[in-house]
């Protein structure tokens, strides 16, 4: 799964359905969340995209979204924040939440 930087953030989130996973390499729950998000990305295909932001590498970006705990996932639709989830997120819940914003 692609890790993006603050410089890439606006470009990656400006159109379509995009889920951003704010994580850290040392975070145990983040490591547990990663394979779930990889499965979700496979199921969603090109209808939505999932990217990761390392909060240690991009502190300013994480702070701008009020990230206090990780993992935190924020769902964007055409650049606008629609959903925010803090903590581990079960696969079906990620899929259900994401799919409600995907245009068929």
N, C-alpha and C positions, 0 to 999 in steps of 0.2 A: 504494500500500500504506500502510495506516494506521500512523503513528508514535504509540506510546503512551508515557505517562509513568509514573513510579513510582506515582502516585496511581491510575492505571487498571489497573495490572499485575495485582493480585489478582483484580479483577473479570473481566478478560479471560481469565485462565488457569484460573479455578476449575472450569470444566466443559468437557467435550469435549476434542478433540485440538487443541492450539495449538502452533505453531512460532513461537518468538521469535528474530528476527534482531538480534543486537547489532552495531551498525555505527557508523561516523562518516562525516560528509559529505565529509571530505577523503581517505578511504581508497579507493585504487584498486581493490583486490580486492572491497571492499564494493560499489562501483559495478558491477563485473562480475557480482556475485552477484544484484543486484536484479532484473534481467530474468528470470533463471532462476526466482526465487521467484515472480514475477508469473505466469509460465507454469504453475508448479506449482499456485498458488492457483486458476487458471482450471480446471485439470484436476480438482482436488479438490472444487471447488464448495463447498457448505455442509457437507461431511463433516469438514472441518478448516479452521482459520483460521491465517493467517500475519500477524504483526504485527512491527513494527520498534521497537527501542529505541536511541536515539542515546546512545552512551556518554559523549559530551561534555556532553550536557544532563542525563543521569541517572547521574552517576558512582557515587553511593551504591548504586543498584540493580545496576549492572554489577559493582561490587566484591563485592556480596553473593553473586554467582554465580561469583566468581573469574575474571572475564573479564580475561585478560592480553593476548590477541591478538584482532584482528578481521579478517574477520567470524567470529563465533561464533554458532552456532545451537543453541538448546536446545528440545527437544520436551517438552511437558507434556501429561499426560493427567489430566483432572479435578484439576488443581492440583499434581500430583506430577511431578517431573522424571524423565523416562524415558531420554532420549538427549541427548548433547552432541556437537557437531561443530565443530571449529576449522578455519578456512580455507575455501577455495572448495569447494563441494559441487555435484557434477554433478546435473543434473535428475533422471535416473532413480534415482539413489541417494536423493535427497530424497523422491521419490515412493514408492519401495519402503519406506523407513524409516517414513514417515508412515502409509502405508496399512496397515502391520501393526498399528497401534493403532486404526484406524478400524473401528467396529462396522458390519457390513453391515446 
